[in-house]
Amino acid sequence: MSGRVVHVDVQGQKYAVRSELDPAYIAELANYVDQKMQVAAGELTTADSVRVAVIVALNLADELFQIGRAHV
């Protein structure tokens, strides 16, 4: 895979994302995920980052499904 490496921060962890997408867009996506993780972490009684990530993934999947259903 070609593309440039964009460095982002999610939940205090730094990630190097290789993509051909606009770096500003990658940063925007990372910021969105970070915000979702902050909200989920605040609502869960566990500090387990994997559990928080799974809850966020489910919430994001729900958002996508709802958008898909709205366009049917």
Residue, then its C-alpha position, 0 to 999 in steps of 0.5 A: m500500500s502506498g500513501r503517506v504516513v499521518h500521525v494521529d493521537v487517539q486516547g493518548q496513544k499515537y498511531a501512524v496511519r498510512s493512507e492516500l487520503d488527505p492528511a487533514y481528513i485522517a486527522e478529522l477521523a481520528n479526532y471523531v473517534d477520540q471524541k467517541m472514545q472519551v464519551a464511552a470511557g466516561e460512561l463505562t465503569t471500566a478503564d479497559s481500553v479494548r472494551v471502550a474501543v469495542i463499544v465505540a465500534l458498535n456505536l459507529a456501526d450503528e451510526l452507519f446502519q442508521i444512515g444506510r436505512a435512512h437512504v432506502 
